């Protein structure tokens, strides 16, 4: 299983990437972020909740 966090300032790009990745077996999108700061926070939060 591959887990990814999408980070891009363009919501349309994030939506498109999520659609592509959601269609792939073995890939899970853990979250999305619009800024670098948001990505760091999201990654930290995701890391705490995953096992």
PDB file with SEQRES, HELIX, SHEET and CRYST1 records, atoms N, CA, C and O in Angstrom:
SEQRES   1 A   51  UNK UNK UNK UNK UNK UNK UNK UNK UNK UNK UNK UNK UNK          
SEQRES   2 A   51  UNK UNK UNK UNK UNK UNK UNK UNK UNK UNK UNK UNK UNK          
SEQRES   3 A   51  UNK UNK UNK UNK UNK UNK UNK UNK UNK UNK UNK UNK UNK          
SEQRES   4 A   51  UNK UNK UNK UNK UNK UNK UNK UNK UNK UNK UNK UNK              
HELIX    1 AA1 UNK A   11  UNK A   22  1                                  12    
HELIX    2 AA2 UNK A   36  UNK A   49  1                                  14    
SHEET    1 AA1 2 UNK A   2  UNK A   7  0                                        
SHEET    2 AA1 2 UNK A  27  UNK A  33  1                                        
CRYST1    1.000    1.000    1.000  90.00  90.00  90.00 P 1           1          
ATOM      1  N   UNK A   1       0.840  -1.181   0.000  1.00  0.00           N  
ATOM      2  CA  UNK A   1       0.000   0.000   0.000  1.00  0.00           C  
ATOM      3  C   UNK A   1       0.883   1.242   0.000  1.00  0.00           C  
ATOM      4  O   UNK A   1       1.819   1.341   0.793  1.00  0.00           O  
ATOM      5  N   UNK A   2       0.594   2.164  -0.867  1.00  0.00           N  
ATOM      6  CA  UNK A   2       1.276   3.452  -0.947  1.00  0.00           C  
ATOM      7  C   UNK A   2       0.296   4.520  -0.467  1.00  0.00           C  
ATOM      8  O   UNK A   2      -0.843   4.587  -0.930  1.00  0.00           O  
ATOM      9  N   UNK A   3       0.753   5.347   0.459  1.00  0.00           N  
ATOM     10  CA  UNK A   3      -0.074   6.430   0.978  1.00  0.00           C  
ATOM     11  C   UNK A   3       0.554   7.756   0.570  1.00  0.00           C  
ATOM     12  O   UNK A   3       1.750   7.966   0.773  1.00  0.00           O  
ATOM     13  N   UNK A   4      -0.247   8.652  -0.003  1.00  0.00           N  
ATOM     14  CA  UNK A   4       0.270   9.943  -0.465  1.00  0.00           C  
ATOM     15  C   UNK A   4      -0.529  11.096   0.130  1.00  0.00           C  
ATOM     16  O   UNK A   4      -1.696  10.955   0.497  1.00  0.00           O  
ATOM     17  N   UNK A   5       0.137  12.230   0.211  1.00  0.00           N  
ATOM     18  CA  UNK A   5      -0.492  13.478   0.606  1.00  0.00           C  
ATOM     19  C   UNK A   5      -0.344  14.419  -0.578  1.00  0.00           C  
ATOM     20  O   UNK A   5       0.775  14.700  -1.008  1.00  0.00           O  
ATOM     21  N   UNK A   6      -1.456  14.911  -1.111  1.00  0.00           N  
ATOM     22  CA  UNK A   6      -1.417  15.811  -2.260  1.00  0.00           C  
ATOM     23  C   UNK A   6      -1.221  17.243  -1.796  1.00  0.00           C  
ATOM     24  O   UNK A   6      -1.940  17.716  -0.915  1.00  0.00           O  
ATOM     25  N   UNK A   7      -0.260  17.931  -2.379  1.00  0.00           N  
ATOM     26  CA  UNK A   7      -0.013  19.328  -2.034  1.00  0.00           C  
ATOM     27  C   UNK A   7       0.154  20.130  -3.321  1.00  0.00           C  
ATOM     28  O   UNK A   7       1.100  19.922  -4.081  1.00  0.00           O  
ATOM     29  N   UNK A   8      -0.774  21.044  -3.551  1.00  0.00           N  
ATOM     30  CA  UNK A   8      -0.711  21.937  -4.709  1.00  0.00           C  
ATOM     31  C   UNK A   8      -1.627  23.115  -4.416  1.00  0.00           C  
ATOM     32  O   UNK A   8      -2.671  22.958  -3.783  1.00  0.00           O  
ATOM     33  N   UNK A   9      -1.234  24.287  -4.875  1.00  0.00           N  
ATOM     34  CA  UNK A   9      -2.054  25.471  -4.589  1.00  0.00           C  
ATOM     35  C   UNK A   9      -3.272  25.581  -5.488  1.00  0.00           C  
ATOM     36  O   UNK A   9      -4.121  26.445  -5.272  1.00  0.00           O  
ATOM     37  N   UNK A  10      -3.370  24.733  -6.481  1.00  0.00           N  
ATOM     38  CA  UNK A  10      -4.500  24.755  -7.407  1.00  0.00           C  
ATOM     39  C   UNK A  10      -5.455  23.604  -7.080  1.00  0.00           C  
ATOM     40  O   UNK A  10      -5.107  22.434  -7.234  1.00  0.00           O  
ATOM     41  N   UNK A  11      -6.647  23.948  -6.633  1.00  0.00           N  
ATOM     42  CA  UNK A  11      -7.631  22.934  -6.263  1.00  0.00           C  
ATOM     43  C   UNK A  11      -8.005  22.002  -7.401  1.00  0.00           C  
ATOM     44  O   UNK A  11      -8.265  20.820  -7.177  1.00  0.00           O  
ATOM     45  N   UNK A  12      -8.035  22.519  -8.610  1.00  0.00           N  
ATOM     46  CA  UNK A  12      -8.368  21.685  -9.764  1.00  0.00           C  
ATOM     47  C   UNK A  12      -7.286  20.629 -10.003  1.00  0.00           C  
ATOM     48  O   UNK A  12      -7.595  19.485 -10.336  1.00  0.00           O  
ATOM     49  N   UNK A  13      -6.041  21.007  -9.838  1.00  0.00           N  
ATOM     50  CA  UNK A  13      -4.933  20.052  -9.982  1.00  0.00           C  
ATOM     51  C   UNK A  13      -5.039  18.977  -8.905  1.00  0.00           C  
ATOM     52  O   UNK A  13      -4.901  17.788  -9.194  1.00  0.00           O  
ATOM     53  N   UNK A  14      -5.288  19.400  -7.651  1.00  0.00           N  
ATOM     54  CA  UNK A  14      -5.436  18.415  -6.575  1.00  0.00           C  
ATOM     55  C   UNK A  14      -6.589  17.460  -6.853  1.00  0.00           C  
ATOM     56  O   UNK A  14      -6.470  16.256  -6.627  1.00  0.00           O  
ATOM     57  N   UNK A  15      -7.697  17.990  -7.340  1.00  0.00           N  
ATOM     58  CA  UNK A  15      -8.860  17.141  -7.648  1.00  0.00           C  
ATOM     59  C   UNK A  15      -8.539  16.135  -8.748  1.00  0.00           C  
ATOM     60  O   UNK A  15      -8.903  14.963  -8.659  1.00  0.00           O  
ATOM     61  N   UNK A  16      -7.857  16.607  -9.779  1.00  0.00           N  
ATOM     62  CA  UNK A  16      -7.486  15.717 -10.877  1.00  0.00           C  
ATOM     63  C   UNK A  16      -6.530  14.622 -10.435  1.00  0.00           C  
ATOM     64  O   UNK A  16      -6.694  13.457 -10.798  1.00  0.00           O  
ATOM     65  N   UNK A  17      -5.526  15.004  -9.647  1.00  0.00           N  
ATOM     66  CA  UNK A  17      -4.582  14.001  -9.140  1.00  0.00           C  
ATOM     67  C   UNK A  17      -5.282  13.001  -8.239  1.00  0.00           C  
ATOM     68  O   UNK A  17      -5.024  11.800  -8.311  1.00  0.00           O  
ATOM     69  N   UNK A  18      -6.172  13.506  -7.386  1.00  0.00           N  
ATOM     70  CA  UNK A  18      -6.902  12.589  -6.497  1.00  0.00           C  
ATOM     71  C   UNK A  18      -7.723  11.588  -7.309  1.00  0.00           C  
ATOM     72  O   UNK A  18      -7.742  10.399  -6.992  1.00  0.00           O  
ATOM     73  N   UNK A  19      -8.398  12.061  -8.348  1.00  0.00           N  
ATOM     74  CA  UNK A  19      -9.203  11.166  -9.186  1.00  0.00           C  
ATOM     75  C   UNK A  19      -8.333  10.088  -9.824  1.00  0.00           C  
ATOM     76  O   UNK A  19      -8.707   8.916  -9.855  1.00  0.00           O  
ATOM     77  N   UNK A  20      -7.175  10.491 -10.331  1.00  0.00           N  
ATOM     78  CA  UNK A  20      -6.268   9.516 -10.941  1.00  0.00           C  
ATOM     79  C   UNK A  20      -5.749   8.509  -9.914  1.00  0.00           C  
ATOM     80  O   UNK A  20      -5.728   7.305 -10.168  1.00  0.00           O  
ATOM     81  N   UNK A  21      -5.335   9.013  -8.760  1.00  0.00           N  
ATOM     82  CA  UNK A  21      -4.772   8.132  -7.740  1.00  0.00           C  
ATOM     83  C   UNK A  21      -5.826   7.239  -7.102  1.00  0.00           C  
ATOM     84  O   UNK A  21      -5.543   6.085  -6.783  1.00  0.00           O  
ATOM     85  N   UNK A  22      -7.036   7.757  -6.912  1.00  0.00           N  
ATOM     86  CA  UNK A  22      -8.109   6.939  -6.341  1.00  0.00           C  
ATOM     87  C   UNK A  22      -8.453   5.755  -7.246  1.00  0.00           C  
ATOM     88  O   UNK A  22      -8.950   4.736  -6.768  1.00  0.00           O  
ATOM     89  N   UNK A  23      -8.198   5.881  -8.522  1.00  0.00           N  
ATOM     90  CA  UNK A  23      -8.497   4.806  -9.468  1.00  0.00           C  
ATOM     91  C   UNK A  23      -7.418   3.718  -9.474  1.00  0.00           C  
ATOM     92  O   UNK A  23      -7.612   2.653 -10.060  1.00  0.00           O  
ATOM     93  N   UNK A  24      -6.296   3.983  -8.830  1.00  0.00           N  
ATOM     94  CA  UNK A  24      -5.189   3.030  -8.820  1.00  0.00           C  
ATOM     95  C   UNK A  24      -5.262   2.126  -7.592  1.00  0.00           C  
ATOM     96  O   UNK A  24      -5.336   2.607  -6.462  1.00  0.00           O  
ATOM     97  N   UNK A  25      -5.242   0.820  -7.821  1.00  0.00           N  
ATOM     98  CA  UNK A  25      -5.229  -0.087  -6.666  1.00  0.00           C  
ATOM     99  C   UNK A  25      -3.888   0.039  -5.926  1.00  0.00           C  
ATOM    100  O   UNK A  25      -2.834   0.189  -6.543  1.00  0.00           O  
ATOM    101  N   UNK A  26      -3.956  -0.024  -4.624  1.00  0.00           N  
ATOM    102  CA  UNK A  26      -2.735   0.021  -3.834  1.00  0.00           C  
ATOM    103  C   UNK A  26      -2.263   1.414  -3.474  1.00  0.00           C  
ATOM    104  O   UNK A  26      -1.224   1.563  -2.830  1.00  0.00           O  
ATOM    105  N   UNK A  27      -3.016   2.457  -3.882  1.00  0.00           N  
ATOM    106  CA  UNK A  27      -2.650   3.835  -3.540  1.00  0.00           C  
ATOM    107  C   UNK A  27      -3.801   4.463  -2.758  1.00  0.00           C  
ATOM    108  O   UNK A  27      -4.961   4.403  -3.167  1.00  0.00           O  
ATOM    109  N   UNK A  28      -3.452   5.062  -1.630  1.00  0.00           N  
ATOM    110  CA  UNK A  28      -4.429   5.745  -0.799  1.00  0.00           C  
ATOM    111  C   UNK A  28      -4.016   7.204  -0.658  1.00  0.00           C  
ATOM    112  O   UNK A  28      -2.859   7.496  -0.355  1.00  0.00           O  
ATOM    113  N   UNK A  29      -4.949   8.116  -0.876  1.00  0.00           N  
ATOM    114  CA  UNK A  29      -4.685   9.535  -0.664  1.00  0.00           C  
ATOM    115  C   UNK A  29      -5.075   9.852   0.778  1.00  0.00           C  
ATOM    116  O   UNK A  29      -6.245   9.773   1.152  1.00  0.00           O  
ATOM    117  N   UNK A  30      -4.069  10.212   1.581  1.00  0.00           N  
ATOM    118  CA  UNK A  30      -4.292  10.468   3.005  1.00  0.00           C  
ATOM    119  C   UNK A  30      -4.872  11.851   3.258  1.00  0.00           C  
ATOM    120  O   UNK A  30      -5.524  12.080   4.277  1.00  0.00           O  
ATOM    121  N   UNK A  31      -4.636  12.777   2.327  1.00  0.00           N  
ATOM    122  CA  UNK A  31      -5.146  14.122   2.511  1.00  0.00           C  
ATOM    123  C   UNK A  31      -4.664  15.052   1.418  1.00  0.00           C  
ATOM    124  O   UNK A  31      -3.932  14.662   0.509  1.00  0.00           O  
ATOM    125  N   UNK A  32      -5.100  16.299   1.539  1.00  0.00           N  
ATOM    126  CA  UNK A  32      -4.744  17.321   0.567  1.00  0.00           C  
ATOM    127  C   UNK A  32      -4.338  18.587   1.292  1.00  0.00           C  
ATOM    128  O   UNK A  32      -4.789  18.844   2.408  1.00  0.00           O  
ATOM    129  N   UNK A  33      -3.488  19.375   0.657  1.00  0.00           N  
ATOM    130  CA  UNK A  33      -3.056  20.642   1.223  1.00  0.00           C  
ATOM    131  C   UNK A  33      -2.882  21.658   0.101  1.00  0.00           C  
ATOM    132  O   UNK A  33      -2.459  21.322  -1.005  1.00  0.00           O  
ATOM    133  N   UNK A  34      -3.218  22.912   0.411  1.00  0.00           N  
ATOM    134  CA  UNK A  34      -3.112  23.981  -0.582  1.00  0.00           C  
ATOM    135  C   UNK A  34      -1.829  24.793  -0.428  1.00  0.00           C  
ATOM    136  O   UNK A  34      -1.461  25.543  -1.333  1.00  0.00           O  
ATOM    137  N   UNK A  35      -1.144  24.652   0.710  1.00  0.00           N  
ATOM    138  CA  UNK A  35       0.102  25.392   0.943  1.00  0.00           C  
ATOM    139  C   UNK A  35       1.133  24.454   1.550  1.00  0.00           C  
ATOM    140  O   UNK A  35       0.805  23.361   2.014  1.00  0.00           O  
ATOM    141  N   UNK A  36       2.375  24.895   1.539  1.00  0.00           N  
ATOM    142  CA  UNK A  36       3.439  24.096   2.155  1.00  0.00           C  
ATOM    143  C   UNK A  36       3.221  23.934   3.648  1.00  0.00           C  
ATOM    144  O   UNK A  36       3.398  22.843   4.192  1.00  0.00           O  
ATOM    145  N   UNK A  37       2.836  25.021   4.316  1.00  0.00           N  
ATOM    146  CA  UNK A  37       2.576  24.948   5.759  1.00  0.00           C  
ATOM    147  C   UNK A  37       1.457  23.966   6.066  1.00  0.00           C  
ATOM    148  O   UNK A  37       1.543  23.175   7.005  1.00  0.00           O  
ATOM    149  N   UNK A  38       0.415  24.032   5.265  1.00  0.00           N  
ATOM    150  CA  UNK A  38      -0.719  23.118   5.448  1.00  0.00           C  
ATOM    151  C   UNK A  38      -0.277  21.670   5.210  1.00  0.00           C  
ATOM    152  O   UNK A  38      -0.715  20.767   5.922  1.00  0.00           O  
ATOM    153  N   UNK A  39       0.574  21.447   4.230  1.00  0.00           N  
ATOM    154  CA  UNK A  39       1.068  20.099   3.937  1.00  0.00           C  
ATOM    155  C   UNK A  39       1.865  19.540   5.112  1.00  0.00           C  
ATOM    156  O   UNK A  39       1.719  18.370   5.466  1.00  0.00           O  
ATOM    157  N   UNK A  40       2.710  20.380   5.718  1.00  0.00           N  
ATOM    158  CA  UNK A  40       3.498  19.932   6.862  1.00  0.00           C  
ATOM    159  C   UNK A  40       2.582  19.564   8.029  1.00  0.00           C  
ATOM    160  O   UNK A  40       2.778  18.531   8.670  1.00  0.00           O  
ATOM    161  N   UNK A  41       1.583  20.407   8.307  1.00  0.00           N  
ATOM    162  CA  UNK A  41       0.635  20.113   9.389  1.00  0.00           C  
ATOM    163  C   UNK A  41      -0.141  18.829   9.096  1.00  0.00           C  
ATOM    164  O   UNK A  41      -0.301  17.978   9.971  1.00  0.00           O  
ATOM    165  N   UNK A  42      -0.615  18.700   7.872  1.00  0.00           N  
ATOM    166  CA  UNK A  42      -1.393  17.510   7.487  1.00  0.00           C  
ATOM    167  C   UNK A  42      -0.545  16.248   7.590  1.00  0.00           C  
ATOM    168  O   UNK A  42      -1.021  15.214   8.058  1.00  0.00           O  
ATOM    169  N   UNK A  43       0.706  16.330   7.155  1.00  0.00           N  
ATOM    170  CA  UNK A  43       1.595  15.168   7.235  1.00  0.00           C  
ATOM    171  C   UNK A  43       1.842  14.776   8.689  1.00  0.00           C  
ATOM    172  O   UNK A  43       1.859  13.593   9.027  1.00  0.00           O  
ATOM    173  N   UNK A  44       2.034  15.777   9.545  1.00  0.00           N  
ATOM    174  CA  UNK A  44       2.239  15.486  10.967  1.00  0.00           C  
ATOM    175  C   UNK A  44       1.000  14.845  11.571  1.00  0.00           C  
ATOM    176  O   UNK A  44       1.111  13.877  12.324  1.00  0.00           O  
ATOM    177  N   UNK A  45      -0.181  15.373  11.251  1.00  0.00           N  
ATOM    178  CA  UNK A  45      -1.429  14.813  11.769  1.00  0.00           C  
ATOM    179  C   UNK A  45      -1.654  13.395  11.249  1.00  0.00           C  
ATOM    180  O   UNK A  45      -2.059  12.508  12.001  1.00  0.00           O  
ATOM    181  N   UNK A  46      -1.393  13.191   9.977  1.00  0.00           N  
ATOM    182  CA  UNK A  46      -1.583  11.867   9.368  1.00  0.00           C  
ATOM    183  C   UNK A  46      -0.626  10.866   9.979  1.00  0.00           C  
ATOM    184  O   UNK A  46      -0.997   9.717  10.222  1.00  0.00           O  
ATOM    185  N   UNK A  47       0.605  11.291  10.228  1.00  0.00           N  
ATOM    186  CA  UNK A  47       1.595  10.400  10.829  1.00  0.00           C  
ATOM    187  C   UNK A  47       1.211   9.950  12.217  1.00  0.00           C  
ATOM    188  O   UNK A  47       1.526   8.829  12.616  1.00  0.00           O  
ATOM    189  N   UNK A  48       0.529  10.813  12.965  1.00  0.00           N  
ATOM    190  CA  UNK A  48       0.110  10.460  14.317  1.00  0.00           C  
ATOM    191  C   UNK A  48      -1.042   9.467  14.320  1.00  0.00           C  
ATOM    192  O   UNK A  48      -1.169   8.668  15.247  1.00  0.00           O  
ATOM    193  N   UNK A  49      -1.889   9.510  13.285  1.00  0.00           N  
ATOM    194  CA  UNK A  49      -3.082   8.680  13.303  1.00  0.00           C  
ATOM    195  C   UNK A  49      -2.902   7.355  12.578  1.00  0.00           C  
ATOM    196  O   UNK A  49      -3.717   6.448  12.746  1.00  0.00           O  
ATOM    197  N   UNK A  50      -1.848   7.223  11.773  1.00  0.00           N  
ATOM    198  CA  UNK A  50      -1.663   5.972  11.028  1.00  0.00           C  
ATOM    199  C   UNK A  50      -0.871   4.973  11.863  1.00  0.00           C  
ATOM    200  O   UNK A  50      -0.114   5.346  12.759  1.00  0.00           O  
ATOM    201  N   UNK A  51      -1.065   3.686  11.546  1.00  0.00           N  
ATOM    202  CA  UNK A  51      -0.306   2.675  12.272  1.00  0.00           C  
ATOM    203  C   UNK A  51       0.381   1.719  11.335  1.00  0.00           C  
ATOM    204  O   UNK A  51       1.067   0.800  11.783  1.00  0.00           O  
TER     205      UNK A  51                                                      
END                                                                             
